[in-house]
């Protein structure tokens, strides 16, 4: 997790990533008024009065209507959703304001600059936490409500975007999310191919290195556990390696799954002489291939496979290499 967090922070330390994040995923008219040539990354280490240090997030500022707009980007990669994220953001934005006051960076002595609190989340569980402090508070009389804290953050939940809608965007963050979301090597290879095209030129060398490090050290080993992944030095090598291995990996998955599953099915069939032996063999094939695609299978999926009819198993098997998620596989 530490390597993943570090590589993500490295990616969003490049102004083009921040620009693509805002233009591609913040659907507000005022985005067009941002002067992206002024994007400037800040030191995101703030010391509060009780000496607690925060250095985990990415903070940028950009000129907007003649003033600075601060973008507080929180990268959230926890396995569970934080129901009190709004409280965390309220604290972090307060620390940012406190630092700006202490370092005499206010636009004038009596006003604060605007801040956009933005949460980028890539967990498997969909985000269900409320995005406003107001939604965490009980219903109150207006005379009391007026004194309650107010803050709402903007959420980008990567898992809510389909590959089809992301593929339409010529956007680096969209390519990143496609790579994060897809279990299919061929789609991963296409997304990396887009990065190769979009990151040409000497001025993009740093961002190419950042993507290459993220792919080679974090994403590809995590996506294909147990597979030998050769060391790569640039994005074109990553793309070539993926394109070369798509057929190889798929063939391995088929052969390994079929060999193990059919053997078990034959053995059970010989012992019992019943249809159940054939069905178990087919189910074992799918279990093997699905675990290669999506990792350890949850109990509910194993139960569905064990209880499936021959027609269901045959229908599912036809789409195993096209399904983009375990849920989508069973919905065929």
Phi, psi and omega in degrees: 000323180297318178297320180297313180299315182297317182293325177293316178297324177297316179299315183274016168266005178253132185300327182294326177295319179293318177300313181293327176297315183288315183286331184268338190228357174250099189269074180228144182299325185291346177302327181293343181269358180284137177265092187291346175291346181260004181307130183218127181276137179256159169288117186266027178257109183244139179252117178278174183296336179266017171070017175276131184258140177235118182221027188264344190247178184243128180236127177237162169225152183213147182286134182214116179052044175080009180222173176272135168250127180264135178248111178263106184259113177259120180266111189250109183237023177288154181285340179241152181280134178274110182292344182249032178302325180298325178292318177301314181295323177301318179293315183294319178295323176298319177295322177298311178301318180300319179293319179296323178293313183296325183266010175058048180248017178285150179299326169209183188283350188234002179231156178253150177283154177290149178230135173255105176278122187230128179250121175255115189240133181233020179290160180290322178288134180290147184285123181239357181290148177293153187252009181225140175302322183302326181284351176267349183263152177287168176292129185230156173298144181307325181293336175264326181301326185298342182258005180275151179295150180229129173193138174228134178256159178262124184258133169242102181265104188304323185290349180277350183264134177277157178298325182297315181286329178289325183295337180285343186266128171273082194209129184295322180291324176298319178296319178300315181293323177300317179294319179296321189275326191274135172269357187270120181302323183293323178287325175298317179298321179293320179295319177295324176301322176297319179299320179302317181289316187284341185250031176284154177105149182297330183289349179255012185299318181296319180289324175300316179297322180295316178294319181298318179296317180297316181292311187286325186263336187238301192289309184293315176300324179287324183286327183234068181297139179087349179271143177284118182247112181292154178291135181237151186249344177205173185295326180295324176292322176300313180299315181296319180297317180295315180299322180291325188265351179304307181292322181296313181295317179299318178297317179299315181299316180296311184295315181295316181293315181295317183298311182291315183293315181295322179299315179296319180296318179296317180298316180292321180298320179295321182290321188253337181062033185233168178297331182301328179296317178294318180296318180296322178299315179295320179295322179294324175302310183294321178300315181297313182290320180295320179293329174293323183283313193242004181086191182307134185274136177289161184301322183297325181286322177297321179295318179297319179293319181293331183261003186287152174276170179298320180296319179296315180298320180294318180295317180295319184299327182295335184246017187295328182267001177255335182296135183268352178205165180295321178297318180295326178300315183282347180273357182297000000 
